[in-house]
Amino acid sequence: MSKGSILYIVAISLLLLLAMGGYERPTNWTKTYASVDQNPYGAYALSELAPSMFQEWQMDNHSFYEVLRRSEEGEGLLSISEDLVLGDPSYEELVAQVSQGKTVLLSTSYLDQKLVDTLSIYFDTRDYYYDSDGDSSFLEVEGMPRTYFLETEILQYIDSLPPSAVVYVTNAEGQAVVASIPFGEGEFVLCSTPIIFTNYFMLYGDNHRLTARVLSLLPDSGVRWTSYYQSGVATNSSPFREVLKHPPLRNALYFALALIALHMIVGSRRVQRAIPVIRALPNQTMDFIKTVGLLYFHQRDQRAVAKSRIDYFKENIRMQYHAHLHQDNDRVLAAKIGVKEEDVTALVKVIQEVEGAKAINDELLIALDKKLNVIYKKSTKR
């Protein structure tokens, strides 16, 4: 690679480094509730802080049916999602396990209609009117300071609770936001405001105390948090999945790929070096015969030319076919060489005429040449 190409690559690399170093990704305000998401509405803070509250804390990404089938006795279940819609197998397994003593915390803005009907409750939405003086509201837990947040984010509440239900968190109008409903030997803990588990909420002031209070309703022995209903089974099969999780490593990967692409572009502009042509080795014997033949021809010595041609023919058939012109008859000679017998007979007749003549003219020399060429073209080892 030339010096100019190297300097070109270095210059572009510096520009890419400066561009990536000064680039700030826009904030993603999507409500993902994902444990690996550090955006405002992700749940990375929860995944880092909550495990210290329990003896066992496990992450999962499977449906309730799969999770509950392999969960241990006394282990609680946590699900955080914007909308909780269950298939029949998951719904049936969930109801069966809770009735047998399982504690399940479901934090969602929309609860599956099958569960709503089973528990005889209703998820409703408060009326909201914009106030120019502010749009903040609060959640309240008995014995704790009020937790303030945007009113538009805490509009949902739980209505028509049964008498056996216990309300733990209410909104500014005294409506239930977090409540426990006994069911068989277990209980459903419902939270209509999943935003209390997000980074934006937990890291503001002392809001994490409210989150910890809600989580304390789960068994201390262990909790399994499934992310299936927030984003489905989020498995990443990419071989770079660990690299892409961390921004510095991700930027380094993109930078390396950019350098490779740049190198290919610059390298394609180079002129390819010519490939030398290796010629086949010349037949020195044929060149020698041609040279000698031309020498005799220019000296007008037809006898020497004819003799050389006949001698070369004799040597050629002896070496290649183990044939002898004057020892083998025409039929045997034709069989060895692989030509017709009449062609051999015609050639032998001309050779005998040449060898017996005192002087050879041009016509006889041409006749000899033609007969020899017929044999050479028709032979099996040309």
FENHU-V758349 format. One record per helix or strand. SS is the DSSP state (a for helix, b for strand). FROM is the first residue (numbers start at 1). LEN is the number of residues. Records with the same first field share a line. If there is no record, write none. Layout:
# FENHU-V758349
SS=FROM-LEN + FROM-LEN
This chain:
# FENHU-V758349
a=3-19 + 44-10 + 64-7 + 88-12 + 113-7 + 151-3 + 194-4 + 199-4 + 208-8 + 228-4 + 241-4 + 247-22 + 284-15 + 302-20 + 330-8 + 341-16 + 362-17
b=57-4 + 76-8 + 103-8 + 122-4 + 136-6 + 147-4 + 156-4 + 166-6 + 176-8 + 186-6 + 223-4
